[in-house]
Amino acid sequence: MLRRSLLTLCVLSCLCRCTLAEDRPNILFILADDVGQEVLGCYGGQSYHTPHLDQLARTGMKFRHGFSMPVCHPTRLTLMTGKYPFRHGRVTWGDFPKSEEPTTWANLIRDSGYATYIAGKWQLCLLGDDPLHPHRMGFDHFDLFGWHEGPRYYEPMVYRDGKVREDTLGHYGPDLYVRGLIEFMKANRDRPFLAYYSMAVCHEVTDDLDPPVPHGPFGRYDSYPEMVAEMDRNVGRLVAALEALQLREKTLIVFTADNGTPPEIIIRAEGKELIREPVVSRQNGIDIPGGKKKLTDDGTNVPLIANWPGKIRAGQVVDDLVDMSDYLPTFVDLTGAKLPAGRRIDGTSFAPRLLGTGKSQRPWAYAEEAVLPKPGGVEPDGSSSGLRWVRTGDWKLYNDGRLFHMNVDEREQYTLSTADDTTEAKAARQQLLAAFRQLGLSGPAK
């Protein structure tokens, strides 16, 4: 049975590669910052207006079960490598394992002949210490703000290809990032490209700069609704640019987020005091507090939309499981890139689902509450990081033994004990215990 399943996977992968060999897409990959599913109208969100993203979902494919890590850096580690955070051992916050640099998905795609560019947020090193790090990670060109070094919004500190730009005075960061993306797509309209928009929104300003950095010339910090509006507006600008360049049917757009919505956000500074307000979003008639940093669905179940006219059938809502390790193999399949022989990853390609040739073969998804020390601090072994879960669409098992039936208890209010297991719950528990063992992790005792 296992050999038959592996053969099926190989056939699907080969079919996918053959389909794209003669028609490799451009990829516009958009990673929003701090945005849960409840924010978007297409997911039942009622607090904000997201017409451009809703249109992408309506004319493309929307995933119900797209998952991230509960915070940004572990998500970005997993995204770039196709491996879960615990695989990387001793990694500090804002760091990246050097051994993984040559085989990031950006490097693999660039090696296959794509032009590559990233704009916005990096957070895989301090660019002041290593200003050419994005080049080594696979990007021909970049415009990235200095994470924890300077502003990201109004008059941002931006590194362009390793050097700090001197033309940002009076400008708003996201405008510069989108402008750079459009210029890149225009310059490479006659060859396949990867344009990665790692959004600054909807993250609040960095709170460790002194004096506090304003979003605008009047010293006021953007509210969360203002950031959502900016996020959606910029998605619309990029779609319009692709249409103007007559590249829309040649370009796959993928939109997702690095983790859930924050529980609170800075709205302004009064002197050196930062004033915060809670973020509560209404979804399908229910008020949802921001779940960032939590392993609940509010912290890890993020939007995932894919749109490619003529290739992805419009109006699809799918239940396939996708987690952050899956983007590397998916983009490798779609671009005809090659994964180095012998390289093992955690990801599973969902390219067959996008192309309508099958569905993702992922049986369960994974997330962890990674404990990443600050640079210079104590560096615990990554495998000893805290809480973690594995889950199917219906069931979710934590490593502390808690089992939840997500179809009827999405807020995780009622833990199912082994003594109370139904036949269905017992089967789910055994499947997910086996998943922990497959990962080489210590799961619950039973």
Secondary structure, DSSP 8 states (H G I E B T S, - for coil): -HHHHHHHHHHHHHHHHHHHHTS--EEEEEEESS--GGGSGGGTB-SS--HHHHHHHHTSEEEEEEE--SSHHHHHHHHHHSS-GGGG-S--TT---GGGGGGSHHHHHHHTT-EEEEEE---SS-TTT-TTHHHHTT-SEEEEE-TTTS-SSBS--EEETTEE-S--TT-BHHHHHHHHHHHHHHHTTTS-EEEEEE--TTS---SS-SS---SSTTSB---HHHHHHHHHHHHHHHHHHHHHTT-GGGEEEEEEESS---SEEEEEEETTEEEEEE-EEEETTEEEE--TTSSSHHHHEE--EEE-TTTS-TTEEEEEEE-GGGHHHHHHHHHT----TT---S----HHHHHTS-------EEEE------TTS----GGG-S-EEEE-SSEEEETTS-EEETTT-TT----B-GGG--HHHHHHHHHHHHHHHHHT------
